[in-house]
């Protein structure tokens, strides 16, 4: 093969490989965007469902009733929604009320990054990472933006004595108080399975 033919072959080979690489990158981007969209919809539905339950509880029995609802109904709501949407949906925090929801590892890293974004006046971008068996794990911020939330998660002056007593009864290791409006409460961690094989 003379030099001219060798150069042409090299160019064609590089172009072909470059095309594959670009297609792969585009495919990964599309897949991540789809995972973020699925995670956002799941988080919105979970939030709306839980908020509805809490609003009813607040109307019927105030914050004390709402704390009980969070204890009994929230896990079931996430479990049912996970099954419905074929996802794994969890809420975690570095200041958890339920010890089972304590953030660890990558969750802690993302919480810290989200807090830094918020401190700069920025909206945290979704964090997307490769998970097990080809899944994608999407993490989204949970920000306390309703004054009502402070009746169970705020400072001493925000939480009524009977509510504090109920929290201590249900969650002896509670760390989820002392928040102010627009603080990061925790994150949604949503695992999106890979698309079915063609």
Secondary structure, DSSP 8 states (H G I E B T S, - for coil): --HHHHHHHHHHHHHHHHHHHHHHHHHHHHHHHHHHHHHHHHHHHHHHHHHHHHHHHHHHHHHHHHHHHHHHTHHHHHHHHHHHHTEEEEEEBSS-SSGGGB--THHHHHHHHHHHHHHTT-----EEEE-GGG-EEEEEEEE---GGGHHHHS-TTTS-HHHHHHHHHH-TT----S--TT-EEEEEEEEE------
